[in-house]
Amino acid sequence: MKQEIVALLEEKYVQYNQFQFIESDPISIPHLFNKKEDIEIAGFLSATIAWGQRKTIISNAKKMVELMDMQPYDFVMNHKLADLNRFKHFKHRTFNSEDLSYFILALQHIYKNYNGLETVFALHSADMKMAIHHFKAIFFELSHPQRTQKHLADPYKNSAAKRINMFLRWMVRKDKMGVDFGIWKSISPAQLMCPLDVHSGNVARKLGLLTRKQNDWKAVEELTEKLRMFDDADPVKYDFSLFGLGVFEGF
């Protein structure tokens, strides 16, 4: 049975880890850029709003980078406070202009004072639970609207942190297919945790890879440990398989 599951996961990984996958996924937005910092910022913002209808996510993520003149890093570093007014009509579900404006300020703070997103996550990358928790603490060091905190997950509160884990997959994983970017060299793919949502969770349970009922951090740990048994160097490559089976095949 285990060999059959591994064979299925490997087959679906090859099937869905394809360049044509990009256009129907939020990862298409950072793929509009070539500069490392532009990819990071566009990727982080796109992942932040990656819940709801995929077409809407992609449309609103594109809107965000267009409002930054298609130069996210330059905008983050050099904007004036008045420039944030251009976001006043932006909204994606509960993520609004107030949240986006703070995210711009927080990103500037991280690039100016912590040498960028990669450096912050890499500080505790041996334990991604701590890495994400630590990142959130730094992200909210500036004065901020209380409501904005809900838009960054914290595994210490048992959140699955799906969107952050997905963003980390984008930045860290690298293979010849070119879907994920692999531009972060200070974190190993082996350290990543599987992005877990309703679709991948349901598929994982049907395959016997996950017994926990809730889609929370404990479930993330359980699933990732199982996937490491199949490929300990790159366990989250199977995110393609679980997601593809759930979303495209209704497994």
C-alpha positions as CSV (number, residue, x, y, z in Angstrom):
1,M,0.0,0.0,0.0
2,K,2.8,2.4,0.9
3,Q,4.5,1.8,-2.4
4,E,1.2,2.5,-4.3
5,I,0.8,5.8,-2.4
6,V,4.4,6.9,-3.1
7,A,3.9,5.9,-6.8
8,L,0.7,8.0,-7.0
9,L,2.3,11.0,-5.3
10,E,5.3,10.9,-7.6
11,E,3.1,10.6,-10.7
12,K,0.9,13.5,-9.7
13,Y,4.0,15.6,-8.7
14,V,5.3,15.2,-12.2
15,Q,1.9,15.9,-13.7
16,Y,1.2,19.1,-11.8
17,N,4.7,20.5,-11.3
18,Q,4.6,22.0,-14.9
19,F,5.1,25.4,-16.2
20,Q,1.5,25.6,-17.4
21,F,0.4,25.2,-13.8
22,I,1.6,28.7,-13.1
23,E,-1.0,30.7,-15.0
24,S,-3.9,29.3,-12.9
25,D,-2.0,29.8,-9.6
26,P,-1.1,32.9,-7.4
27,I,2.6,32.0,-8.1
28,S,2.0,33.6,-11.5
29,I,2.3,37.0,-9.9
30,P,5.9,36.8,-8.6
31,H,6.7,35.1,-12.0
32,L,6.1,38.5,-13.6
33,F,9.4,39.6,-12.1
34,N,13.1,38.8,-12.4
35,K,14.8,40.7,-9.5
36,K,15.1,38.7,-6.3
37,E,13.5,41.3,-4.1
38,D,10.6,42.0,-6.5
39,I,9.9,38.2,-6.6
40,E,10.0,38.0,-2.8
41,I,7.7,41.0,-2.2
42,A,5.2,40.1,-5.0
43,G,5.2,36.5,-3.7
44,F,4.7,37.4,-0.1
45,L,1.8,39.8,-0.9
46,S,0.2,37.3,-3.3
47,A,0.5,34.5,-0.8
48,T,-1.0,36.7,2.0
49,I,-4.3,37.1,0.1
50,A,-4.3,33.5,-1.3
51,W,-7.7,32.5,0.1
52,G,-11.0,32.4,-1.8
53,Q,-11.5,32.1,-5.5
54,R,-8.3,31.6,-7.4
55,K,-9.2,33.9,-10.2
56,T,-10.0,36.7,-7.7
57,I,-6.8,36.0,-5.8
58,I,-4.7,36.4,-9.0
59,S,-6.6,39.4,-10.1
60,N,-6.2,41.2,-6.8
61,A,-2.6,40.2,-6.4
62,K,-1.9,41.7,-9.9
63,K,-3.7,44.8,-8.8
64,M,-1.4,45.1,-5.8
65,V,1.8,45.1,-7.9
66,E,0.3,47.4,-10.5
67,L,-0.5,49.9,-7.7
68,M,3.2,49.7,-6.9
69,D,4.0,50.6,-10.6
70,M,5.2,47.0,-11.2
71,Q,8.3,47.8,-9.1
72,P,7.4,46.3,-5.7
73,Y,10.9,46.5,-4.1
74,D,11.5,50.1,-5.3
75,F,8.0,51.1,-4.1
76,V,8.5,49.5,-0.7
77,M,11.9,51.1,-0.1
78,N,11.2,54.6,-1.6
79,H,7.5,55.4,-1.2
80,K,6.4,58.4,0.7
81,L,3.4,58.2,3.1
82,A,1.2,60.0,0.6
83,D,1.9,57.2,-1.9
84,L,0.0,54.8,0.3
85,N,-3.2,56.7,-0.6
86,R,-3.3,54.8,-3.9
87,F,-4.3,51.7,-1.9
88,K,-7.4,53.3,-0.4
89,H,-9.9,51.3,-2.6
90,F,-8.0,48.1,-2.4
91,K,-9.8,45.1,-0.8
92,H,-9.5,41.4,-0.9
93,R,-12.1,39.8,1.3
94,T,-11.0,41.0,4.8
95,F,-7.6,42.3,3.7
96,N,-8.1,46.0,3.0
97,S,-6.1,49.2,2.3
98,E,-5.2,49.7,5.9
99,D,-3.7,46.2,6.1
100,L,-1.8,46.6,2.8
101,S,-0.4,50.0,3.8
102,Y,1.0,48.5,7.0
103,F,2.4,45.5,5.1
104,I,4.3,48.0,2.9
105,L,5.7,49.7,6.0
106,A,6.6,46.4,7.7
107,L,8.4,45.1,4.5
108,Q,10.4,48.3,4.3
109,H,11.4,47.9,8.0
110,I,12.5,44.3,7.3
111,Y,14.6,45.2,4.3
112,K,16.1,48.3,5.9
113,N,16.9,46.7,9.3
114,Y,17.0,43.0,8.9
115,N,18.6,42.5,5.5
116,G,15.3,41.2,3.9
117,L,12.8,38.5,4.2
118,E,15.2,35.6,3.6
119,T,17.4,36.6,6.5
120,V,14.5,36.8,8.9
121,F,13.1,33.4,8.1
122,A,16.6,31.8,7.9
123,L,17.4,32.8,11.5
124,H,15.4,29.9,12.9
125,S,15.0,27.7,9.8
126,A,15.9,24.5,11.6
127,D,12.5,24.8,13.2
128,M,9.9,26.4,10.9
129,K,7.4,26.7,13.6
130,M,9.8,29.1,15.4
131,A,10.9,30.7,12.2
132,I,7.3,31.7,11.3
133,H,6.6,32.8,14.9
134,H,9.8,34.9,15.0
135,F,9.0,36.4,11.6
136,K,5.5,37.5,12.7
137,A,7.0,39.2,15.8
138,I,9.5,41.2,13.7
139,F,6.8,42.0,11.1
140,F,4.6,43.7,13.8
141,E,7.4,45.6,15.6
142,L,6.1,48.9,14.2
143,S,3.0,50.6,15.4
144,H,0.1,48.8,13.6
145,P,-3.6,48.4,13.5
146,Q,-4.6,45.5,15.8
147,R,-6.8,44.0,13.1
148,T,-3.9,43.6,10.7
149,Q,-2.3,40.9,12.9
150,K,-4.8,38.3,11.8
151,H,-3.4,38.4,8.3
152,L,-0.2,36.6,9.4
153,A,-0.6,33.2,10.9
154,D,1.3,32.0,14.0
155,P,1.9,28.2,14.4
156,Y,2.4,28.9,18.2
157,K,-1.3,29.5,18.2
158,N,-1.7,26.2,16.3
159,S,-2.5,27.8,13.0
160,A,-1.6,25.7,9.9
161,A,0.1,28.8,8.4
162,K,-0.8,27.5,5.0
163,R,-0.1,30.7,3.1
164,I,3.3,31.3,4.7
165,N,4.3,27.7,4.1
166,M,3.2,28.1,0.5
167,F,5.3,31.3,0.1
168,L,8.3,29.5,1.7
169,R,7.9,26.6,-0.8
170,W,7.9,29.1,-3.7
171,M,11.1,30.8,-2.4
172,V,13.1,27.7,-1.3
173,R,12.2,24.8,-3.6
174,K,14.1,24.5,-6.8
175,D,13.9,21.9,-9.6
176,K,14.3,21.8,-13.3
177,M,10.5,22.5,-13.9
178,G,10.8,26.1,-12.8
179,V,7.5,26.5,-11.0
180,D,9.0,27.2,-7.6
181,F,11.8,29.9,-7.7
182,G,14.5,28.4,-5.4
183,I,16.1,31.8,-4.9
184,W,16.6,31.4,-1.1
185,K,19.8,29.5,-0.5
186,S,20.0,29.8,3.3
187,I,17.1,27.5,3.9
188,S,17.0,23.9,2.7
189,P,13.9,22.3,1.1
190,A,14.2,19.5,3.7
191,Q,13.3,22.1,6.4
192,L,10.0,23.2,4.8
193,M,6.6,22.3,6.1
194,C,3.7,21.2,3.9
195,P,1.1,23.9,3.1
196,L,-2.1,22.4,4.4
197,D,-5.6,23.5,3.4
198,V,-9.0,21.9,3.1
199,H,-8.1,20.2,-0.3
200,S,-4.7,18.8,0.6
201,G,-6.0,17.8,4.0
202,N,-8.9,15.8,2.6
203,V,-6.7,14.1,0.1
204,A,-4.0,13.3,2.7
205,R,-6.7,11.7,5.0
206,K,-8.1,9.6,2.2
207,L,-4.6,8.3,1.4
208,G,-4.0,7.5,5.1
209,L,-1.2,10.2,5.4
210,L,-3.1,12.2,8.0
211,T,-5.2,11.1,11.0
212,R,-5.7,14.4,12.7
213,K,-9.2,15.8,12.0
214,Q,-8.3,19.6,12.2
215,N,-6.2,21.4,9.6
216,D,-3.9,22.9,12.2
217,W,-0.1,23.0,12.9
218,K,-0.2,19.6,14.6
219,A,-1.7,18.2,11.4
220,V,1.0,20.0,9.4
221,E,3.7,18.3,11.5
222,E,2.0,14.9,11.1
223,L,1.6,15.2,7.4
224,T,5.1,16.6,6.7
225,E,6.7,13.8,8.8
226,K,4.8,11.2,6.6
227,L,6.0,12.9,3.4
228,R,9.6,13.0,4.7
229,M,9.4,9.2,4.8
230,F,8.9,9.3,1.0
231,D,11.5,12.1,0.3
232,D,13.3,13.5,3.2
233,A,15.3,16.0,1.1
234,D,12.2,17.6,-0.5
235,P,9.0,16.5,1.3
236,V,6.8,19.5,0.2
237,K,7.2,18.6,-3.5
238,Y,4.1,16.5,-2.8
239,D,2.1,19.6,-2.1
240,F,1.7,19.6,-5.9
241,S,0.3,16.1,-5.7
242,L,-2.1,16.6,-2.9
243,F,-3.4,20.0,-4.1
244,G,-3.7,18.8,-7.7
245,L,-5.7,15.6,-6.7
246,G,-8.0,17.7,-4.5
247,V,-8.6,20.8,-6.6
248,F,-8.3,19.5,-10.2
249,E,-9.5,15.9,-9.7
250,G,-11.9,16.1,-6.8
251,F,-10.1,13.1,-5.2
